[in-house]
Amino acid sequence: MINLAVSVVVGLQYGDEGKGKVVDYLSRDYDIVARYNGGDNAGHTLYRNGTKIALHLVPSGILERKICVIGNGVNINLDSLVREINEIQDKFGFDPLPYLYLSDRAHIILPQDIEASKGDGNSTGKGIGPSYARKASRKGIRLADLYNISDGVKEERFEVDGINRLVEVAQRFRHKTVNVSKFLHEARLKGQSILFEGAQGSGIDLDHGQYPYVTSSSCVSGGACTGIGIGPTRIDNVIGVAKVYTTRVDGNQESPFPTQLDSELETLLRECGNEFGATTGRPRRCGWFDLVQVNDAIIVNGADEIILTKLDVLDNLDEIKVCVAYEIDGTVVNDYPETDFKLRKIIPIYHNFNGWRGETTKAITNSDDLPRNALRYIEFLQSNLLGRIIHISIGPEAGEVIKLKST
């Protein structure tokens, strides 16, 4: 049973694990959902009765009409946020703004940041890297600064093109801007439960990911502390999310990917799993599940519980593999290498499974009813993962989840 006081949801792979769907599912049992990192480079895809929306900034608890908080660790594109609010209202018939709160300390993505990121094949083109660089160089502009500018405060760092229009757009959110750390502290004292939502995944975390093929923010569970303003002792548990296979997306496809499939099988998995970036539309690279990489992420995040996603996609395969170790220069290793140089030398060591093509995991509600070979696959993962599998996702809708009996 998940402890419902304060939980963190993190991606254990390279992003695109299905965190949005998982947060949408879990949020019905929480009072508040708070996003703590990234920007509108994230794409958390939710479905309601066949209607799809990709959320880039608004936390994934919004369709459950939970209080949704955007933390100081998120860099905000105000135009993107306005578009997202309008899209939610158009598709689902309610105004999300009454449920939404923004950190006064969140940094703003400037038009110059977006322009600077164009032409970088490994970037989403959303200005994320340049905006985080601006923040680190102490030249950033925060949401609170936009209100100060409108009140007549002047500083050299405020002298950027387009600032007056951003000041105007920000006024829409002035009454929804709060000290998020204090806001959530007071909520916790009232007994409200909080679910922190991470963006991207541990494999591309700035510090712990596959450097230099990483994003610009802290994707791991520790990022919730700095990206919200909450002490680590206040977090009760960490829930890691992983697909039952591996995907990653980078425009130039230059990053090491030891378990990447051959082109024919990769194309099949990509089409069956709809593996195209929710933000960029780029085709994702697809590979087998990598136990070494995922267990490394479990350790970094302190993930107590694991939710596996997209088991239904494997319904289409005759054979399935899991990478259980690496061979590097003739030596078998079980540690995730620290450099891309070593990662490129990996020969994956696989454990092979018979698939269950011809049977289906769709619409199953009890794990005992899973195809026999699917159950064997899950049992193998459970025996080798460093965290406990609690749920398995078998479709895109929030309710398409199997709760494992041990929970």
N, C-alpha and C positions, 0 to 999 in steps of 0.2 A: 504494500500500500504506500502510495506517495505521501510524504509529509507535506501538508498543504500550507505551512507557514510561509517560508520564503524559499523558492526553488529557482534554479537557473537551467535553461535549455540551451545546449551548445551543439554545434555540428562537429562530428568526430572525423570528418574526411576533408574534402576540399571545397566545401560549400555545396549547395543544391541537394542536401540530404533529405529534404522534406520537413525542415523545421517549422515552416509556416503552417502546414497542415497539422503537425503535432501540437503546436501552440494553440491553434484553433480548437483542436480536440480537448486539450487539457484545460483551456481557459474557462470552460464552463464551471470548473470547480474552484476557480480563483476569483478574487475581487478585483485585482489590478494586474495589468500586463505592462511591462516596461522594457523598452528597447534600449540597449546600452552601447552599441558601436556601429560603425559603418556609416553609410549614407544611402542615397537612392541608387547606388550600385547593387544593393541587395534586391532580390526578387522573391518574395515569399508568396507562393501561389495558393490561393484558397478556392474552394468550390462550395456552392450552396445550390442544391437541386439543379445541378448542371450548369449554373452560372459561374463563370470563372473571373477571378480578379487577381492580379499580381500586385501585392503591396510592396512598396519600396521604402517607405518611411513610417507609415502608420502601423503600430503594433498589431499582431495577428489576432488579438482578442477582440477586435472591433466588431466583428459580425455577431459575437455574443453580447455586444453592447456593454462590455466591461470598461472600467476606467483604463485608459490607455495613455502611457507616459513615454515621451521621447526624451532620453537622458542627455546629459552634457557630453557624453562620448560619441554622440551621433553628430555628424556634420550635415546640416540641413540645406537643401536646395528649396527655397521658399516657393518658387514657381511650381516645382514638382509636387510639393506638399499640397498646394492649392488644387492642382489637377487631380491628385489622388482623392482628396476630400470630395470633389465634384463627382468623380467616377463612382465612389461608394454610394453617394446619394442617388445618382442616376440608375445604378444597377440594383440597389437593394432598398431604395425607398426611404432612407432616413438620413438625417444630417449627423455625421460623426463628430462634428466639432464640440458639442456639449460633453462628449466623453473623453476629449483629448486635452492633454496638458503637455507643455513644452518646457524644457529646462532653460532658465535665463542665461546659463553658461554655455549652451550649445553654440558651436561655431557655424557660421554661415558660409556656404559655398558661393563664391563670387563669379560673375561672368568671365573674369580673367582666368579663373581656375579651370573652368570648362574648356575654354579656348586652349589653354596650355596642355590639356590632356588629349586633344585631338591628334590623330595621326600615330598614336601609340597603339600598336596592334595588341598589346597585352593589357590594355586599359579598357574599361567600359566607356570611356569618353565622358564621364560624369563629373570630372574635376575633383575626384576624391583624393588622389595623391597630392596634387598641388595644394589643395585646401588643408590637408593635414600637415604638409610641409610649412605652409603659412602659419599654422597654429604653433608648430614646434619652434619656428623662428620668431615667435612673439609679435607677429604682424597680423594676426587673425582678427576678425570682427565677429563678436558674439551677438546673440539675439538681444541681450540687454543693452549692448552698445548701440544697436539700431534705435532703441527707445531713447537713449541718451542723446543721440544725434538729433532726433526729432525735438528734443527739449533744449537744443542749442549748444550742447557740449561739442567741443572741437579738439581733435587730435590729428597728428600727421598721418597715422595709419588709417584714418577714416577718409583720406583724400584719394579715393579710387573711383574709376568710371562706373557709372550705374548705381552709385550708392543711394541717391535720392529715391530712385524707384524701389529699391529694396526696403528703404525706410517706410515707404508708403505701403508696400505689401505686408510688412511686419505688423502694421497697426491692427490688422484683422486678428492677430493672435495675442495682442497685448494683455487682454483680460484672461488669457489661458496660459500665461507664462508664469512659472513658479520656481522657487528654490526646490528642486526635485528631491534633494537629499533630505531636507526637512519635511517635505510633503509626504514622502514614503516613511520616514521615521514616525511621524504622527499617525499615519495609517496603520502601521505595525502596532503601535501602542493601543490602538482601538480594536486590535484583533483581526484586522483585515489581512488576507493572504495575498502574496505577491509572486508573480511569475516573471522572471527576467528572461527576455528573448534576445539571443545572440544572432548576429548576422555572419555570413560567410562560414568558414570552418577552420578547425584547428590546423589543418594542413597548409593553410595560407596565412596563419597568424603571423604578425610582424616579427615576433620574437621566437616563437616555437615552430613556425611553419617551414616550408621548403624554400628557405632563403636562397636567392633573391626573388623567387617566383611567389611573392606574397602580396597581401593587401597592405593597407596603410594603418590599420587599427588593430586593437587587441580583441581577437575573436574568442579567446578562451574564457573560462569561467571567472578567472581573476579580473578580466576586463569589466565584469559587472560591478565590481567594487569601485573602480576608478571611473567607469562610464556612467555611473548613477550617483555615486557618493554614499556608499554603504560599507560598513566594516565587514571583513570576512567572517567574523564570529556570528554575524546576523544571518548568514546563509545556512539553511538546514540541509539541502541536498542538491545534487547536480544530476541532471538527466541528459545523457548523451544520445544524439540521433545519428544513425548511420544507415545508408542504403545497404541492401544485401548484395550489391555489387558496387563498383567504384566509378565515379565520374569526376571529370574536372574540365574546366573551360579556360583556355587562354588562346587569344587570337592567332598567335604565331606558332602555337603548338610546340614550343621550345622546351617546356619544363619536363623534367624526368617523370616518367610514368611507368614503373616497372611491370605492372600487370595489364597494360593496355592490350586489347584484343586485336586480332587480325581484322582487316578491313571488312570482310563479309559478315563476320559475327558481330563486329562492332556496329555495323549499319543496322543489323536486325535488332540488337538491343536498344539502340538509339531510337529506332522507329517505334518499337513496342513500348518503350518507357517514355516516349515524347521528350527525349533528352536534348532540348534546345534551351538556351539561356532565357530566363524570364525577363531579364533586363536588356540583353543585347540581341537575342534571337540566334546567337551562334550555336552551331552543333557542338554538343559536349563530347569529349573523348570518353570512351567507356572501357572498363577493365574489370577483372575479377576482384572479389573481396580480398582485402589485404589485412590479415590479422596483425602483422607486425606494426603497420602504420596505425591501425585503429587502437591497438593496445597502448601504443605510445601516447595517443591522444587521450585515452582514458586516464592514464597516469597524470598527464599534465593538467587535466581538468578536474581530477578527483571525482570522476563520474561514478555515482553509486548504482545508477539504473540506466538501462539501455532500451531505446525504442528503435526497432528495425523497420525500415520502410521499403515499399515497392517489391514485396515478395511475389505479388501477382505477375510482375514483368517476367520473372523466371519461368512462368508457366509455358513459355514458348521454346524452351531449350531442352535438348536431349542430354546434354552433359553440362555439368557445372563444376567450377574449380574454386578453391580457396587457397590463397597464398599463405603458407604457414611459417616460412622462413626465407632467408635470402642466402644465395651463394655469391660471395665477393672474392675474387682472386683465389678461388679454390677453397675458401673457408666458409663454413655455414655460420651465419649470424642471425640473432633474433632481436637485434637492436636496430632502430631506425637510424640510418646514417645522418651525420651532421652536415654533409656537404653535397651539393648537386653532382660533384665529380664522382663521389662514391655511389650515389644513387644511379648514375648512368652505367655503372659497372655491374649492377645487380642482375643475377639470374634468379628468377622466382622459383621457389620450391613449392609445388602444388600438392594438395590433397584433392582427389577427383571424386565426384559424385555422379550417380545416375540422375538425370532430370525426371520430370513428371509430366512431360508433354502429353497431351491427350486428357489430362485431368486439370482441375483448376482450383486455385485458392480463393477465387472471388466469391463473395457473399457468404463465406464461412464465418461463423461466430464463435466456434469452440475449437481450440487447438487440436483436440482429439480427432476432429473431422478433416484435418489437413491430409493431403495425399501423403502416403507413407514416406516417399522419398523427400518430400518437402519437410516433413517432421524430422527426418534424419539430419537434414541439412541444418535446421535450426538447433537441434540438440548438439551437433558438432560445434557450432558457433558458441553456444552457451558453455560448453565444456572448455573452450579455449579463450574466451573473452575474460577480461579482468573485471567486468561489471555484470550485473544480473539483468537479463532480458526480461522486461515486464510487459511490453506490448509489441505487436507486429501489425504494420499497416498493409492493407491489401487493396487499396484503391485511393483515388484522389479526394473523395468526399470525407469530411471530418469524422463521420461515424463508421467508416470502413476500417475498423480496428479490431484485432483479436487481443483480448486480455489473456495472458498466460496464467494457468491455474495456480502457479506458485505464488502469484501476487494476491 
